[in-house]
Amino acid sequence: MRFAIIMNIRDLYYMEYI
């Protein structure tokens, strides 16, 4: 569960990075 949350946050960061 914790891993999923971290992955979700990382996805958001990646979208903003691009």
Biopython code that builds the backbone (N, CA, C, O; Angstrom):
import numpy as np
from Bio.PDB.StructureBuilder import StructureBuilder

atoms = [
    (1, "MET", "N", (0.849, -1.194, 0.000)),
    (1, "MET", "CA", (0.000, 0.000, 0.000)),
    (1, "MET", "C", (0.888, 1.249, 0.000)),
    (1, "MET", "O", (0.671, 2.179, -0.777)),
    (2, "ARG", "N", (1.863, 1.252, 0.860)),
    (2, "ARG", "CA", (2.740, 2.445, 0.920)),
    (2, "ARG", "C", (3.454, 2.623, -0.422)),
    (2, "ARG", "O", (3.606, 3.743, -0.908)),
    (3, "PHE", "N", (3.880, 1.531, -1.002)),
    (3, "PHE", "CA", (4.609, 1.614, -2.277)),
    (3, "PHE", "C", (3.725, 2.247, -3.346)),
    (3, "PHE", "O", (4.186, 3.045, -4.162)),
    (4, "ALA", "N", (2.443, 1.874, -3.325)),
    (4, "ALA", "CA", (1.510, 2.406, -4.339)),
    (4, "ALA", "C", (1.412, 3.923, -4.188)),
    (4, "ALA", "O", (1.418, 4.648, -5.183)),
    (5, "ILE", "N", (1.323, 4.397, -2.963)),
    (5, "ILE", "CA", (1.218, 5.853, -2.739)),
    (5, "ILE", "C", (2.478, 6.535, -3.269)),
    (5, "ILE", "O", (2.394, 7.556, -3.952)),
    (6, "ILE", "N", (3.625, 5.980, -2.959)),
    (6, "ILE", "CA", (4.885, 6.596, -3.422)),
    (6, "ILE", "C", (4.915, 6.619, -4.942)),
    (6, "ILE", "O", (5.334, 7.607, -5.544)),
    (7, "MET", "N", (4.474, 5.540, -5.558)),
    (7, "MET", "CA", (4.468, 5.484, -7.036)),
    (7, "MET", "C", (3.530, 6.551, -7.591)),
    (7, "MET", "O", (3.845, 7.209, -8.583)),
    (8, "ASN", "N", (2.393, 6.715, -6.953)),
    (8, "ASN", "CA", (1.422, 7.719, -7.419)),
    (8, "ASN", "C", (2.038, 9.114, -7.344)),
    (8, "ASN", "O", (1.937, 9.893, -8.292)),
    (9, "ILE", "N", (2.674, 9.427, -6.221)),
    (9, "ILE", "CA", (3.293, 10.748, -6.061)),
    (9, "ILE", "C", (4.389, 10.917, -7.111)),
    (9, "ILE", "O", (4.525, 11.992, -7.696)),
    (10, "ARG", "N", (5.165, 9.872, -7.351)),
    (10, "ARG", "CA", (6.265, 9.963, -8.325)),
    (10, "ARG", "C", (5.690, 10.240, -9.719)),
    (10, "ARG", "O", (6.244, 11.027, -10.487)),
    (11, "ASP", "N", (4.585, 9.589, -10.024)),
    (11, "ASP", "CA", (3.960, 9.813, -11.339)),
    (11, "ASP", "C", (3.577, 11.283, -11.488)),
    (11, "ASP", "O", (3.793, 11.883, -12.541)),
    (12, "LEU", "N", (3.013, 11.855, -10.441)),
    (12, "LEU", "CA", (2.611, 13.271, -10.502)),
    (12, "LEU", "C", (3.846, 14.142, -10.716)),
    (12, "LEU", "O", (3.823, 15.070, -11.524)),
    (13, "TYR", "N", (4.915, 13.844, -9.997)),
    (13, "TYR", "CA", (6.151, 14.633, -10.129)),
    (13, "TYR", "C", (6.689, 14.524, -11.558)),
    (13, "TYR", "O", (7.133, 15.513, -12.141)),
    (14, "TYR", "N", (6.647, 13.328, -12.106)),
    (14, "TYR", "CA", (7.163, 13.120, -13.472)),
    (14, "TYR", "C", (6.381, 13.964, -14.468)),
    (14, "TYR", "O", (6.954, 14.562, -15.378)),
    (15, "MET", "N", (5.047, 14.005, -14.282)),
    (15, "MET", "CA", (4.188, 14.778, -15.197)),
    (15, "MET", "C", (4.568, 16.257, -15.119)),
    (15, "MET", "O", (4.639, 16.935, -16.144)),
    (16, "GLU", "N", (4.811, 16.753, -13.913)),
    (16, "GLU", "CA", (5.157, 18.175, -13.761)),
    (16, "GLU", "C", (6.562, 18.433, -14.303)),
    (16, "GLU", "O", (6.846, 19.511, -14.826)),
    (17, "TYR", "N", (7.428, 17.445, -14.176)),
    (17, "TYR", "CA", (8.824, 17.616, -14.626)),
    (17, "TYR", "C", (8.888, 17.818, -16.143)),
    (17, "TYR", "O", (9.656, 18.636, -16.651)),
    (18, "ILE", "N", (8.064, 17.053, -16.839)),
    (18, "ILE", "CA", (8.102, 17.122, -18.309)),
    (18, "ILE", "C", (7.540, 18.472, -18.776)),
    (18, "ILE", "O", (7.482, 18.734, -19.978)),
]
sb = StructureBuilder()
sb.init_structure("model")
sb.init_model(0)
sb.init_chain("A")
sb.init_seg("    ")
for serial, (resi, resn, name, xyz) in enumerate(atoms, 1):
    if name == "N":
        sb.init_residue(resn, " ", resi, " ")
    sb.init_atom(name, np.array(xyz, "f"), 0.0, 1.0, " ", f" {name:<3s}", serial, name[0])
structure = sb.get_structure()
